[in-house]
């Protein structure tokens, strides 16, 4: 291990200078985690929404493996997701390089399964990730986009770049519950259905597949899967499922970890944790018992690599963005409720020292500028944030939080770096040009 990473790069003393936590506290945390019988790691988007997020997750996996904190109850690595079905979406092949069950598109045997089942030729080369799609659209090489249940014009970083990309498309289809910010760029808008109006499943971070059952007819007349199926048929590719249970049956036929999953079994058991197949007919509550998929496991060397987004004299503060309890994601649903009583606007939290230096008082309009763009937010002076750090949320489209965030992304996944943007803050008297 040491031949790969020199001590001077990884010592607690070196890290203390970088992260502002003392070497003694770092050693204490390490010994506490390593010395107890059971220790579990839970992490949120503050770990993954960085340029080196994948490296951090690998480091977390290394820690769990080398201390024996995997493969039994009360331990493990547990990511807390941003949305309720992120796990299920990934399981079903939402990545451009994988088919359902985390099988790479370069595997000819896997591709043949889907070629035969779907009557199409699955390309061996991965498709584009979202940032790549936007880049290609601006370059005139990517012509059409079909967006279901995501408001990329508000939620994705570097809003100017995103809206330029959406404006460049020849065909933009949006399927959603409401006319959101992305819908403003749509050539076609298709109605979405809420979880109360459709049948299906959600899968959470512990791989637990839970049934979703319709309690009312969709207001727009169709469940989401039916809208997609009707569009597919209209475009000439036949999809003729009569019920989502038939889609689950297809998933079970084609995906080894789901061979034993069915709506009938879900209704009987209440929920199932995959893998569920011939080896585990009622699911797998605990993963990695006795061994990993790769036998003894695979350690990755994870040297600390700082982000390219560093503070300068021009941009001396670091902006981090996040969410608040009373609003959900971009607020498309929750802003239509009484929740606005608790959170009626996105504000900029700033430390008293930074505010005093800039002549900013509580409630002032503050210009927030990065190399990507500029917006204006109302200031809240608080010691919840550290000196040199400012914080805001992105629940209200008029705040433009993502006008400021940059196009920096994780080296492996292209996950945006929402947690680390170099900015300047200053007192203003009017909204930004973008907001106007």
C-alpha positions, -999 to +999 in steps of 0.1 A: +000+000+000+027+025+010+046+020-023+016+036-040+008+065-017+037+082+002+031+089+039+035+127+033+003+126+012-019+106+036-007+114+071-033+129+095-010+159+098-011+165+060-049+160+060-054+183+090-039+212+070-062+204+041-095+198+058-093+218+090-098+188+114-069+181+138-047+151+134-057+139+168-094+139+159-087+121+126-068+094+145-095+092+171-122+087+145-102+060+128-096+041+160-132+044+171-144+030+138-118+002+137-121-009+173-158-015+179-174-049+171-199-035+145-195-002+126-216+011+098-209+039+074-238+061+062-231+088+037-251+113+017-246+135-014-220+155+004-196+126-004-206+119-040-213+154-054-176+162-058-151+159-086-134+131-066-167+116-053-160+081-068-126+081-052-142+089-018-167+061-022-139+036-030-120+048+001-151+042+022-154+007+007-117+001+015-123+011+051-152-012+055-133-042+040-101-037+059-119-035+092-142-064+085-174-043+086-192-060+057-212-092+053-233-092+085-260-073+102-252-039+118-223-031+095-218-021+059-216+009+035-250+026+032-255+055+008-284+078+015-300+086-018-313+119-030-345+104-045-367+074-034-360+052-064-324+059-074-314+024-065-342+009-086-334+031-116-297+020-115-308-016-111-328-014-143-299-001-164-303+036-164-266+040-168-255+044-204-229+017-201-250-010-184-280-032-190-303-043-162-285-060-133-253-040-137-240-059-168-218-040-192-230-034-227-196-047-240-205-083-229-217-101-261-235-128-241-255-102-222-263-082-253-276-113-271-301-119-243-316-084-249-311-085-287-333-117-288-358-105-263-363-070-277-357-077-314-331-050-317-294-047-319-279-033-286-248-014-294-216-026-276-204+010-270-218+030-240-242+058-247-239+094-234-243+106-198-264+137-192-235+163-193-222+146-225-257+150-240-258+187-233-223+192-247-232+173-279-265+192-282-247+226-281-222+212-307-252+202-330-245+165-328-273+155-304-308+162-317-335+147-294-342+142-257-371+125-239-372+136-202-394+118-177-399+132-142-368+153-140-364+191-142-329+194-157-333+231-164-335+238-127-317+208-111-286+205-133-255+226-128-244+255-150-279+266-160-268+287-190-251+257-206-281+235-199-307+259-214-284+265-244-284+227-249-322+223-245-327+252-270-305+235-295-326+203-297-347+195-327-371+174-306-376+178-269-403+157-252-411+162-215-433+138-195-442+151-161-469+160-135-465+197-140-452+223-165-418+227-149-388+248-160-377+221-185-411+220-201-406+256-213-382+241-239-404+212-249-419+207-283-442+180-269-455+177-234-469+143-222-488+139-190-472+121-161-488+102-132-480+103-095-472+073-073-508+072-062-519+067-098-498+038-110-486+003-103-450-007-101-421-009-075-397+014-057-363+000-046-344+017-018-308+018-008-309-016+011-320-032-023-355-036-009-381-038-037-414-025-024-447-027-043-465+005-054-502+000-060-526+023-077-552+039-053-568+062-079-571+064-116-546+087-133-559+122-138-545+123-173-559+088-182-527+068-184-500+055-161-464+066-170-455+032-185-486+033-207-477+068-221-442+055-230-457+024-245-482+043-266-453+066-279-432+036-287-460+019-307-467+052-325-430+054-335-431+018-349-415-002-321-442-026-306-446-027-269-478-045-258-476-051-221-510-054-204-498-047-169-466-037-151-464-073-137-456-084-172-427-060-173-414-074-140-417-109-154-395-098-183-370-083-159-369-116-140-363-136-172-334-114-184-317-105-151-301-132-129-304-112-096-341-108-102-350-143-115-372-149-084-390-115-083-426-112-093-456-091-084-472-122-068-442-128-046-440-091-037-477-091-026-471-122-006-439-111+012-445-074+013-410-066+000-380-084-014-343-076-012-324-086-043-306-109-052-337-130-054-333-162-075-327-199-073-301-194-046-322-171-024-359-176-032-371-150-006-343-125-012-310-116+004-312-094+036-274-092+040-250-089+011-214-102+009-218-130+036-186-150+034-173-136+002-176-108-024-185-111-061-147-109-066-139-135-040-119-117-013-128-082-025-109-056-044-090-027-028-085+005-048-057+029-042-073+063-035-049+092-032-064+125-022-069+146-054-082+181-047-108+196-069-099+220-097-124+244-083-103+265-059-108+299-043-090+329-058-088+366-050-116+370-075-137+342-060-126+339-024-157+320-010-168+284-015-205+277-022-221+245-013-257+237-022-282+213-007-318+207+003-342+216+032-367+194+048-399+212+038-392+213+001-385+183-022-358+186-048-367+214-073-400+220-055-422+212-085-446+194-061-439+209-027-440+245-038-477+239-046-485+231-010-485+250+024-448+240+028-440+275+014-449+288+048-416+273+061-395+279+030-408+305+006-375+314-010-339+301-014-316+323+007-278+326+010-264+316+044-232+335+052-209+336+082-210+369+103-173+375+096-177+372+058-209+393+059-192+421+080-162+422+056-187+429+027-211+452+045-239+427+043-267+427+068-294+402+075-321+403+048-299+422+023-300+413-014-266+396-022-251+391-056-235+356-059-211+352-088-189+323-101-171+317-133-203+301-146-228+328-138-245+352-114-277+354-094-291+373-064-303+359-031-314+373+002-288+370+029-292+351+062-263+357+086-255+325+106-228+306+122-242+273+108-217+278+080-179+281+084-160+313+076-152+312+039-183+290+031-217+301+018-247+278+014-280+278-004-308+255-016-323+251-051-360+246-045-372+278-062-366+283-099-363+321-096-333+318-072-310+305-099-287+285-076-276+264-105-268+294-126-238+297-104-227+261-101-201+250-126-198+221-151-172+203-129-181+166-126-169+134-110-141+118-130-159+084-132-196+091-130-200+127-143-220+134-111-220+172-108-198+190-082-227+208-064-208+210-031-178+230-042-180+262-063-157+292-059-178+324-057-178+360-046-207+376-026-215+413-025-243+436-016-267+446-044-300+465-048-316+446-077-320+411-092-295+397-117-299+400-155-307+362-156-335+366-130-350+396-148 
